[in-house]
Amino acid sequence: MDIQHQFSLKKHNTFGIEAKAKQFVAIHTLEELKDILELKKSDKKFILGGGSNMLLTKDIDALVIHIDLKGKKIIKENEDFVWVESQAGENWHEFVLWTIDHNFGGLENMSLIPGNVGTTPVQNIGAYGTEIKDTFVSCEAIAVKDQVIKNFTKEECRFGYRESIFKNEAKDQYIITSVVFKLTKNNHKVNTSYGDIISELAKNNITNPSLKEVSNAVIAIRQSKLPDPKELGNSGSFFKNPILLKSEFEPIKQQFPEMKYYEISETEVKVPAGWLIEQAGFKGKRFGDAGVHKNQALVLVNYGNATGAEILQVSRNIQETILKKFGIHIEAEVNII
């Protein structure tokens, strides 16, 4: 294991922010991970996956451990289902494409989400009507403190909307090393309920879509709306869609009758944060090298040399303006470091 000092993290975060790690090490095996945790017991540690869901606002005064564990395999199957295990360092989109190539269903709506497999349960990532929790079986994680391996079931992960135990009670205590998903082998239940997917499929005259056709539709939609981080630094959706009690929402809706919303339960509605940001006048706005994407107001971007602090300031301006205008607080989905 090669521990590097004052290591640039510019290529290790999708925002393309220049920040330094006090120390940096890439981990390729579970044994290496155990060794480094044992060796650096007293050091402050920062766990890095694909770098896709964070905004670096400063240098990291810690040992940055980059989880680069690779491998995927079928661990069991029956006539209808297959249980697939992926190591944490596998690229998420490549893993999704691999499942589709094997005709395993369940992850196709989450095509092209940036990041690695190991960080997907942390956020309970989701897109177009599906979330990780829908196919998640369990994940294996190592305790930072004593290197004990623990298996977390779906129930133990306490998944919520972009939430899990790893963002709350167990934050910074465990490193996810592998994840198991239960996927369909036949009788796939494709989810095409989102309007964008329906219209994308209709454009191609597809009425009974395969897994690959749903995935292709999602990829086309995401590419039309979202910038490629390799070309324009970003972290996908920067904000969560706010969830409000209907009793809170009613007076707001009366004041802004054109406001978009979705009922998610008998008592709650979800308001699209992108719509709020657009109505507040931020879509396509640029502030130096930091800005809001021209096609998707949910996405904050780095036009070249923005600092994390500059992007954070833009996000705070957006939050304050929306709170003032609509009385709604929108929360960052991205982890602010």
PyMOL commands that set and color helices and strands:
alter all, ss='L'
color gray80, all
select helices_A, chain A and resi 10-12+30-39+92-101+108-110+117-123+132-134+154-157+165-167+195-203+211-225+246-255+273-279+308-326
alter helices_A, ss='H'
color red, helices_A
select strands_A, chain A and resi 4-8+20-27+45-48+54-55+60-67+72-77+81-87+126-127+130-131+136-143+149-153+174-184+233-237+243-245+262-263+268-270+286-287+290-292+299-302+335-336
alter strands_A, ss='S'
color yellow, strands_A
deselect
rebuild
show_as cartoon
